[in-house]
Amino acid sequence: MKTDYFDKAAQQFANLMIEKIQQVEDNWQKPWITIAANTRNFFPQNLTGRRYAGGNAFLLLFLCEKFQYQTPVFMTFNQAKDAGISVLKGSKSFPVYYFLFYVYHKETRKKITFEEYKALSREQQQEYNVIPTYKYYSVFNLDQTNFSDVRPEEWEALREKFRG
């Protein structure tokens, strides 16, 4: 099941990249992401303001440009629900990935957090196994919700924040 979701997410990433490459093929000097070049502070973030990084930021910017989203704010279905926001019927989500590390003692199998592991000395770290893994989450843009109806003042403030 996880492999199916990984394959689906990877295909969505690939399709988005191919589409963008085809768009800039005729004018390769044009910025890849014009919405970010023409708009201030247009960095993908979640509802709390935490910015997406790396490939997630890159791909979410492509999405913002493709669908002309007014803000680069994204959330999962559950985050929207918890915030009292509804995702609009027919909206399509996009996967984002999150890397995490499982750390456990080689002998005792006791788990510790990655932050605890990083605080250990090099000698102590040798006693632990670190398993990198990732999770995918499906996110929606704020434009795909009823946020503008439920919180009109906040909506206008966000639009102003990201306006060119």
N, C-alpha and C positions, 0 to 999 in steps of 0.2 A: 504494500500500500504506500509506504513512504517513497519507494522507488518510483511509483506511478506519479506521485505528486512532484517529485524531483524532476522527472522527465517532462511533465507538463510545464513546470516553472521554467526549466531550461529552454523549452521550445518557445515560451512567451518571450524570454530574454532575447533569444536568437532572432525571432520574428521582428521584434522592435528594433534591434540593431540593423538587420538587413533593410528594413524600411527606411531607417535614417540614413544609411549609407547610400541607398538609391536616391534619396532626396538631395543629398549634397554632391552626388556624382557629377552633375552638370556644372556646379559652381563650387569647387572644392575649397575656395578661399573664403566662402561664407562661413560665419561661425556655426558650429555644430548645434549650439543651443542658443538661438537668438532671444528667446524669452528671458534667459538669465542675463544676457548681455544688455538687453534693453530695459530691464526692470531692476530696481534696487532690492537688495536683501532677498532675492528670490531663491532661497535654499530650501529643499525639501525638509520637512520637519513633521513631528507628530503633534497631536492636540496640545500637549504640554509645552511645546516649543523645543523639544530635544531634536536636534538635527540628525538626519540620516547621513551616513558617511559612505565613502568608497563607491562601489558599484551600485548600491541602492540609490544613492544621491544622483548619480549619473543617469540611471534608467528612469527614475521618477521625474527628473527634469525633462527627459524625452517625452514622457507621458503628458506632462503639463503642457508642453508645446504642441504635441499631437492633438490633444483635446481642448486646447485653449482654456485650461483651468485658470480661474481668477486668483487662486492662492496655491502655494505648494504644501498645503497641510493635508496629511494623510492619517488614517486611523483604521483599525480593524473593525469588524462588525461589532464585536463585544465592547470595544472602547466607545464606539458611537452609542451603543445601547446604554452603557453605564453613564454616559454624559447626557442622556435624554434626547439623543438625536436619532433619527431614522434614516437608514440608507434607502434611497429612492428605488422603487421597483424597476427591475431591468438593468440596474447598474452592474458593471463588470469590475471585479477586483483585479489587483495585480500583485504578484508575489514579491515579498522582500525577504531577504535571508538574514539570519542572525547567527554568528559564530559563538560557540561556547565550549568550555573545556570541563571534562569530568576528571577529577583528580582523586586518586585513592592510593592508600599505603600498599606497598607490594606484599607485605606479610599479613598485616591485620585486616586489609581490605576496607579500613575506615576511610570514609570520604571526607574531603575538606574542600573549601571553595578555592577557586583559582587565585583569588586575592590573598588568601591565607598561604597558598603555595608560593606565590611570588615573594612573600615576606620572609620565607625560610632561607637559611644559608644554602649555598651550593651543595654542601655535604648532605644536609637534610633533604633537599630536593631529590637527591639520588635515590632516596627511599620510596619515592612515589612514582606512579605511572600517570601520565597525562594523556588523555584521549580527546583529541579535537573532534568536534561534531558541529552540526548546524541545524537550524530549524527554519522553516519557511512560514511566513504569515501572509495572509491575503489582506491587502489594504485597499481602502477607497479614498478618493479625494473628497475634500469638504464640499466641492461643487456637486458631488453625487449624493448629497444628503439634504435634509430639510433645515440645516443649520441657519440659513438666511431667514427662514420664517420663525424658527424657535428663538433665535438670539440675534435679532436684527442689528442691535448696536455693536455687538462683538463682531458680527459679519462685516459691517462697514469699517470698523477699526482694522480688521485683518486685510480687507481689500485695500485700504489706504496704505497700510504698512508695506504691501507688496506692489503697489502701483508704480509704474514707470515715471 
